[in-house]
Amino acid sequence: MKEQLKQLTLARWIIIVSLVASLGLGFYGYRLHSKRVELEVALQRDVPKLATEMQTLAKQYSLLRNQSEHLTFGSGIANPQTYIRNIAASPDVMIGDTSVDPPSENKIIEGVLDTRYGIKPSARDRGYPRLNIANFLFKLESESRGMRVTRLRMEPEAKNVKPENVLENDMWKWEAEVTTRTKIEKPPAKTP
């Protein structure tokens, strides 16, 4: 055997290495061909079903994302009571602590949910300037796409004030109600 290896020339070595390499490459090529055929069969069989399922899931995602955008109140706050209290305490408004009534929900129109929140200042015996009240109500609507002021009740802080003297003491007691309107959509049914 040693003599046969000694008789091998460079050309014979190149032939032997090329033969072994071509066998390895042939086996590797056969595996790649088998994998390609397998993927083509899967493409024809599974992809249409997966595409339909993906389309259904994308529609459900879009629907749920749109519903969640309508439920957020300014700056990504999802809790309306917290949103209202943060606006009331902001430096532009300076109303201070407010009490927010529990929400009441009404379905006046089919597919639409109205949620109402009553808002009152915590200190009911104290009056607030009209500018602060107006800023508060304006910011409630301007910083949230889904909240609207639907009711406001104001009365002068001073008792027994004549109408012509109301503006001398521009302090007011107030109560407000805000409403959020949400469209209720049913997700599309899954296709079999």
One Martini backbone bead per residue (centre of mass of N, CA, C, O) as a GRO file, in nm:
protein
  192
    1MET     BB    1   0.058   0.064  -0.020
    2LYS     BB    2   0.302   0.252  -0.002
    3GLU     BB    3   0.382   0.219  -0.298
    4GLN     BB    4   0.122   0.333  -0.423
    5LEU     BB    5   0.149   0.614  -0.291
    6LYS     BB    6   0.426   0.680  -0.423
    7GLN     BB    7   0.312   0.660  -0.730
    8LEU     BB    8   0.163   0.910  -0.687
    9THR     BB    9   0.072   1.181  -0.844
   10LEU     BB   10  -0.050   1.487  -0.878
   11ALA     BB   11  -0.269   1.408  -1.083
   12ARG     BB   12  -0.389   1.174  -0.916
   13TRP     BB   13  -0.464   1.339  -0.669
   14ILE     BB   14  -0.659   1.527  -0.815
   15ILE     BB   15  -0.853   1.304  -0.904
   16ILE     BB   16  -0.932   1.194  -0.623
   17VAL     BB   17  -1.031   1.459  -0.496
   18SER     BB   18  -1.242   1.519  -0.716
   19LEU     BB   19  -1.410   1.261  -0.673
   20VAL     BB   20  -1.485   1.311  -0.375
   21ALA     BB   21  -1.604   1.597  -0.415
   22SER     BB   22  -1.825   1.513  -0.622
   23LEU     BB   23  -1.976   1.325  -0.432
   24GLY     BB   24  -2.042   1.541  -0.215
   25LEU     BB   25  -2.186   1.740  -0.411
   26GLY     BB   26  -2.403   1.543  -0.506
   27PHE     BB   27  -2.536   1.494  -0.231
   28TYR     BB   28  -2.597   1.794  -0.171
   29GLY     BB   29  -2.770   1.844  -0.427
   30TYR     BB   30  -2.987   1.635  -0.363
   31ARG     BB   31  -3.085   1.766  -0.100
   32LEU     BB   32  -3.167   2.038  -0.227
   33HIS     BB   33  -3.371   1.922  -0.426
   34SER     BB   34  -3.561   1.795  -0.217
   35LYS     BB   35  -3.623   2.057  -0.068
   36ARG     BB   36  -3.744   2.211  -0.311
   37VAL     BB   37  -3.977   2.015  -0.366
   38GLU     BB   38  -4.105   2.038  -0.086
   39LEU     BB   39  -4.161   2.350  -0.106
   40GLU     BB   40  -4.342   2.343  -0.358
   41VAL     BB   41  -4.564   2.172  -0.234
   42ALA     BB   42  -4.624   2.361   0.005
   43LEU     BB   43  -4.697   2.608  -0.165
   44GLN     BB   44  -4.948   2.477  -0.310
   45ARG     BB   45  -5.096   2.378  -0.038
   46ASP     BB   46  -5.054   2.611   0.213
   47VAL     BB   47  -5.051   2.917   0.128
   48PRO     BB   48  -5.349   2.989   0.075
   49LYS     BB   49  -5.441   2.934   0.365
   50LEU     BB   50  -5.242   3.132   0.507
   51ALA     BB   51  -5.332   3.389   0.360
   52THR     BB   52  -5.623   3.391   0.465
   53GLU     BB   53  -5.550   3.393   0.766
   54MET     BB   54  -5.382   3.654   0.761
   55GLN     BB   55  -5.608   3.840   0.664
   56THR     BB   56  -5.798   3.797   0.902
   57LEU     BB   57  -5.596   3.886   1.124
   58ALA     BB   58  -5.548   4.172   1.013
   59LYS     BB   59  -5.840   4.269   1.045
   60GLN     BB   60  -5.857   4.223   1.349
   61TYR     BB   61  -5.625   4.409   1.424
   62SER     BB   62  -5.739   4.670   1.304
   63LEU     BB   63  -5.996   4.674   1.472
   64LEU     BB   64  -5.862   4.670   1.756
   65ARG     BB   65  -5.687   4.924   1.715
   66ASN     BB   66  -5.919   5.121   1.666
   67GLN     BB   67  -6.059   5.073   1.938
   68SER     BB   68  -5.813   5.155   2.119
   69GLU     BB   69  -5.792   5.450   2.014
   70HIS     BB   70  -6.083   5.530   2.125
   71LEU     BB   71  -5.996   5.457   2.440
   72THR     BB   72  -5.798   5.677   2.442
   73PHE     BB   73  -5.663   5.951   2.659
   74GLY     BB   74  -5.435   6.106   2.603
   75SER     BB   75  -5.113   6.006   2.616
   76GLY     BB   76  -5.211   5.691   2.658
   77ILE     BB   77  -5.456   5.705   2.842
   78ALA     BB   78  -5.700   5.454   2.954
   79ASN     BB   79  -5.808   5.635   3.199
   80PRO     BB   80  -6.044   5.872   3.249
   81GLN     BB   81  -6.010   5.956   3.545
   82THR     BB   82  -5.708   6.020   3.524
   83TYR     BB   83  -5.728   6.222   3.296
   84ILE     BB   84  -5.910   6.429   3.441
   85ARG     BB   85  -5.723   6.479   3.689
   86ASN     BB   86  -5.473   6.574   3.528
   87ILE     BB   87  -5.605   6.821   3.400
   88ALA     BB   88  -5.695   6.963   3.667
   89ALA     BB   89  -5.376   6.970   3.775
   90SER     BB   90  -5.277   7.147   3.575
   91PRO     BB   91  -5.121   7.457   3.524
   92ASP     BB   92  -5.350   7.570   3.320
   93VAL     BB   93  -5.596   7.519   3.530
   94MET     BB   94  -5.620   7.495   3.853
   95ILE     BB   95  -5.852   7.310   4.016
   96GLY     BB   96  -5.771   7.031   4.111
   97ASP     BB   97  -5.964   6.839   4.282
   98THR     BB   98  -6.166   6.572   4.156
   99SER     BB   99  -6.481   6.424   4.102
  100VAL     BB  100  -6.559   6.101   3.963
  101ASP     BB  101  -6.796   5.939   3.838
  102PRO     BB  102  -6.924   5.671   3.755
  103PRO     BB  103  -6.991   5.508   3.486
  104SER     BB  104  -7.229   5.546   3.216
  105GLU     BB  105  -7.406   5.331   2.997
  106ASN     BB  106  -7.509   5.375   2.646
  107LYS     BB  107  -7.736   5.242   2.379
  108ILE     BB  108  -7.870   5.434   2.142
  109ILE     BB  109  -7.699   5.312   1.918
  110GLU     BB  110  -7.623   5.083   1.705
  111GLY     BB  111  -7.281   5.019   1.775
  112VAL     BB  112  -7.296   5.236   2.021
  113LEU     BB  113  -7.101   5.369   2.298
  114ASP     BB  114  -7.198   5.555   2.580
  115THR     BB  115  -6.987   5.736   2.813
  116ARG     BB  116  -7.045   5.873   3.137
  117TYR     BB  117  -6.903   6.160   3.325
  118GLY     BB  118  -6.898   6.300   3.632
  119ILE     BB  119  -6.800   6.640   3.733
  120LYS     BB  120  -6.642   6.757   4.039
  121PRO     BB  121  -6.549   6.936   4.282
  122SER     BB  122  -6.437   6.869   4.594
  123ALA     BB  123  -6.487   7.176   4.655
  124ARG     BB  124  -6.812   7.293   4.671
  125ASP     BB  125  -6.785   7.583   4.832
  126ARG     BB  126  -6.599   7.660   4.603
  127GLY     BB  127  -6.472   7.880   4.372
  128TYR     BB  128  -6.413   7.945   4.017
  129PRO     BB  129  -6.273   8.056   3.756
  130ARG     BB  130  -6.371   8.073   3.432
  131LEU     BB  131  -6.096   8.022   3.301
  132ASN     BB  132  -6.038   7.749   3.438
  133ILE     BB  133  -6.288   7.602   3.340
  134ALA     BB  134  -6.241   7.645   3.038
  135ASN     BB  135  -5.963   7.506   3.025
  136PHE     BB  136  -6.056   7.233   3.121
  137LEU     BB  137  -6.266   7.174   2.897
  138PHE     BB  138  -6.077   7.217   2.658
  139LYS     BB  139  -5.860   6.999   2.733
  140LEU     BB  140  -6.043   6.755   2.732
  141GLU     BB  141  -6.094   6.778   2.417
  142SER     BB  142  -5.806   6.843   2.282
  143GLU     BB  143  -5.647   6.575   2.420
  144SER     BB  144  -5.906   6.418   2.304
  145ARG     BB  145  -6.078   6.231   2.063
  146GLY     BB  146  -6.322   6.089   2.266
  147MET     BB  147  -6.394   6.362   2.427
  148ARG     BB  148  -6.699   6.524   2.554
  149VAL     BB  149  -6.882   6.797   2.638
  150THR     BB  150  -7.240   6.771   2.748
  151ARG     BB  151  -7.230   6.921   3.039
  152LEU     BB  152  -7.314   7.241   3.213
  153ARG     BB  153  -7.296   7.379   3.550
  154MET     BB  154  -7.350   7.718   3.665
  155GLU     BB  155  -7.276   7.921   3.963
  156PRO     BB  156  -7.252   8.150   4.176
  157GLU     BB  157  -7.092   8.181   4.472
  158ALA     BB  158  -7.265   8.397   4.544
  159LYS     BB  159  -7.534   8.501   4.710
  160ASN     BB  160  -7.776   8.691   4.590
  161VAL     BB  161  -7.718   8.782   4.291
  162LYS     BB  162  -7.722   9.010   4.068
  163PRO     BB  163  -7.691   9.008   3.732
  164GLU     BB  164  -7.516   9.283   3.721
  165ASN     BB  165  -7.301   9.150   3.962
  166VAL     BB  166  -7.152   8.886   3.868
  167LEU     BB  167  -6.861   9.005   3.760
  168GLU     BB  168  -6.727   9.103   4.025
  169ASN     BB  169  -6.745   8.790   4.110
  170ASP     BB  170  -6.552   8.544   3.927
  171MET     BB  171  -6.707   8.296   4.087
  172TRP     BB  172  -6.763   7.935   4.042
  173LYS     BB  173  -6.991   7.685   4.039
  174TRP     BB  174  -6.955   7.333   3.929
  175GLU     BB  175  -7.072   7.105   3.663
  176ALA     BB  176  -6.996   6.805   3.472
  177GLU     BB  177  -7.016   6.632   3.148
  178VAL     BB  178  -6.879   6.345   2.992
  179THR     BB  179  -6.828   6.189   2.662
  180THR     BB  180  -6.792   5.868   2.522
  181ARG     BB  181  -6.745   5.729   2.191
  182THR     BB  182  -6.805   5.389   2.081
  183LYS     BB  183  -6.738   5.157   1.851
  184ILE     BB  184  -6.908   4.852   1.788
  185GLU     BB  185  -6.728   4.573   1.677
  186LYS     BB  186  -6.718   4.287   1.498
  187PRO     BB  187  -6.536   4.041   1.433
  188PRO     BB  188  -6.446   3.857   1.193
  189ALA     BB  189  -6.497   3.566   1.073
  190LYS     BB  190  -6.367   3.270   1.045
  191THR     BB  191  -6.216   3.093   0.802
  192PRO     BB  192  -6.188   2.753   0.705
   0.00000   0.00000   0.00000
